Amino acid sequence: MLAKRVGKRIHLLCVTGALVGGLALNGGTAAAGARSDAGVRALPAGVYFQDEGTVQGWSNYPQKPQKQGVIRNVSSPAYKGGNAIEAKQTYINEGGGYHSETVQASTQAVGQDRYYGQAVYIAPNWQFHNQNVTFQQWSPEDPEGPWELMFIQNDELRIGGSGGFSANVAKVTDLRGKWIRIVTRLKFHATDGAIEIWVNGVKKYSKTGVTVLPKTSNTVRWSSGIYCTGWRENPPAGPSELSVFHDQARIANSYRLAEPANW
């Protein structure tokens, strides 16, 4: 655990410096094993961002959850290394947003191809219900707004939103109480775009050679956490307190590098 904490401190220096902010939009040209002037190890070649389960590793730190939301580091459950991020929301009998999210800004621009990997966990006693519980989303930045969301609804992992792609991706009926590895590929292009999704190492969704573009901006940000979409206008269909846990987040130029099991 100590080693991982030290590693996170090193990684935080990378994230908050020019390394990630620049590489995310400039194509990620750092060589593997390169070191900064301060002697901090750079991210591997082909990796533009990574976080090993700490809220400090994201560009919106310190986070400001909506209402009574919580976003915090926890030691259990954890996918690797003894820590993860808990994103929690509690219904307080009022409408409006219920977001608890980490955010990484400017992760991708039009013309780029990126793979977003992470491991997520829902409790063994998670109650399936017909309200959307979003755990990650991609949003245009200027002007901002929701675009493509990934969420749990009933016992299904789904995508939807204004991005033009809506599908039932996989069943999660038997995945409560287990870490679920998810990699999402986004290739932004007017005619040769792609959106592909792997769940626990198996490709479950693929659209290639299609239009994939943020609606209102040249760049997007990546948000990870919990967003209880249905609570904006209706009371909970399930429990009034929900948590989703996140670990081993990475943005890379290939599925192999983004897959949480591989690093």
N, C-alpha and C positions, 0 to 999 in steps of 0.2 A: 504494500500500500504506500509506503514511504517513497519507493522508487517512482510509483505512478504520480504521486503528488509533485515530486520534483520535476518529472517529465511535463506535467501540466504547466508548471511555472515557466519552464523553458518554452513550451508551445505558446503560452499566452504572450510572451514577448514577440514571437513570430507573428501571431495573429494581429496584435495591436500595432505592429510596425508596418512598413511598406510591403513586407513579404506577401501577406495574403491579400491586402487591399489592392496591390498592384498586380499580382499574378492572376487574380480572379478575372480581370478584364483584359490583361495584356498577353494572355495565352500561356502563362505558367512556364517561363523559360529558365527557371533555376535548375541547375544541375543537381543530380542526386549527390548527397554528401557535402554539398557546398556549405560554407560557414560564413556568417555575417562578420562584420568588423568587430562586433562585440564577442565573437566566439560562440554564438548561439547556433546550434545545428538547424539547417534549413529543412523544410518539408521535402520529402522524396520527390524526385522528378515525376511529373504527371499528377501531383497532388496539389490542389489549390487551397484547401482548408481542411482542418481536422480538429475534432474535440473529443476527448476521452471521458466525457461524462462530468463536466463542470460548467456551471453557469458563467464563470469568468472567461471562458474561451470564446464567447460570442460578442459580436460587435455592439449589441445593445445593452451590454453590462454597464451598470447595474439595471436589471430588468424591472419593469413597473407593471405587474399584473393588474388587470382590471378588477374592480370591486374587491372581494375578499380572496382573490386568487393568490396562489403561492407558486413560486418557482425556486427550487433549492437543490443543493447537493445532498445526496443521501448515500449511505454505505450499503444499503440493501433495499431492494434487489439490485444487482449489478450484473451486466453482461460480461465484462472483463475488468479486472484490476481493483475491485472493491469499492467502486463508487459509480454513481449515475445521477441523472437529473430527474427529479419529480416535478411534474407540472400538474397542478391541482386547481380545481375550481369548485365553489360552493354556491348553490342557488340561494339568493336572498330576497326572493319574491318581488323582483322588479325586472323590467325589460332592459334591453341594451346589450352591449357586448360582454362576453365572459371569456376573455383571453388570458392565458398564462403562457407566454412564449419566449423562447430565445430566438434571436434574429441575427442572421448574417447578411450584411448589406452587399449589394452589387456583386452577386455571385456569378452572373452570366449576362452576356450581351447578345444581341441579334447577330447571327453568324457563327456562334460558338456551340460546341457539343459538350455536355457535361453529364456526369453520373453522380447522383446523390445517394449515399448509403448511410444507413443507421440501423440500430437495433431498438425495438420498442417492446414494451411489456405492459399487459393489463392483468389485473389481479385474478387469482383463481376463482373468486366469487363475483367477477364482473357480470352484471345483469344485462343481457342483450335486450335492446329496445329499438323502436323505430325512429329515434332522433339521431341526427348526424352528430358524431363526436369527432371533430377534425383533430389530427395529431401532427400534420405538417401541411404547409401550403407555400406556393410560389406567387409572389405579388409584384406587379409593375411598381416602379419607384417614383417616377416623375411624369405625370401625376400618378399617385399610388392608388391601390385598390385590389380587392381579391381577384384572383385569376384561376389558378388550378389548385384544387384542394384534394387531400387524401384523408379518408375518414373511415370510422367503423360505424356501420348502421345495421341493426339486427346482428346477425352473426357473419356479416360480410365485410371484407375490406373493399372500399370503393374509391373511385375518383369522380370528380365533378366540378362544377363551377362555370364561370364564363369563358374558360379557355377553349371550349368547344369539344372537350373529351369527357365522356361520362360512361362509366362501365362498372360492373361488378368484377373485381379483380381476382379475389380468392376468398374462400371460406376460412373463418378463424374460430369455428365452433370448438375445435379441440386444441386451440392454441392459448387459451386462458392460462395464466400462471407459467407461461413459457416465453422466452425471448424470441421475438419474430424479427428476422433479418430482412430488410427491404432495401432494394436498390432501384432508383428511378433514373432513367435516362431522358434528358431533354435536349433535343437538337433544334435550335431556333433557325428556321429557314422558311422562305415564302413558298417554296414548292417541294423542297427535299428535306423537310423536317422529320423529326421522329419523337415518339414518346413510347418508352418501353419500361416494364416493371418486372422485377424479379422478387419472389418471396421465398425465403429460405433456400436460395440457390436455384430455384426453378423459374424460368421465364413464364409469367402468367398473362402478360398483356403486351401487344406490340402493334404499333401503327407507324409505318415508315413511308417515305415518299409523299408526305402530306404537308399541309401548311401548319406550322407550329410557330406562333408569334405572340409575344405579349401584346395585349390590346392597346395600351396607352403609353408605352414607354419603350425605350431601347434596352433597358436593363431590368432585372428582377432581383428581389431579395428572397432568401429562404428562411421560413419561420418553422420552428419545431416546438411542440408543447402540447397544449390542449385548448380547444376552442369549442365550447358547447353551443353550437349554432342554433339549435332548437330553442334554447332558453331566451333568445332575444325577444320572442313574442309569445312563448308558451311555457308553462311550468314543466319540470322534468317528467318525462315518461318513465324514467328509471330512478335511480338514487339521486338525491340532491347534492351529493358530494362525489366527485369523480377525480381519479388520478390516472395519468399515463406516464410511464417511466421511459427515459431515453438514454442511450449510451452509444459510444463508438460511431460518431458522426463524421462523415468525410465527403468531400467533393473532389472528383478526380476525372481524368480523361479516358478511363476505361472501367468496365465492369469489374475486372480483376482487382484493380486498386481500390474501388469503392466498397467492395463486399466486406462487411464487418468481420467475417470469419477469417479474412486473409491478413489481418494486421492487428 
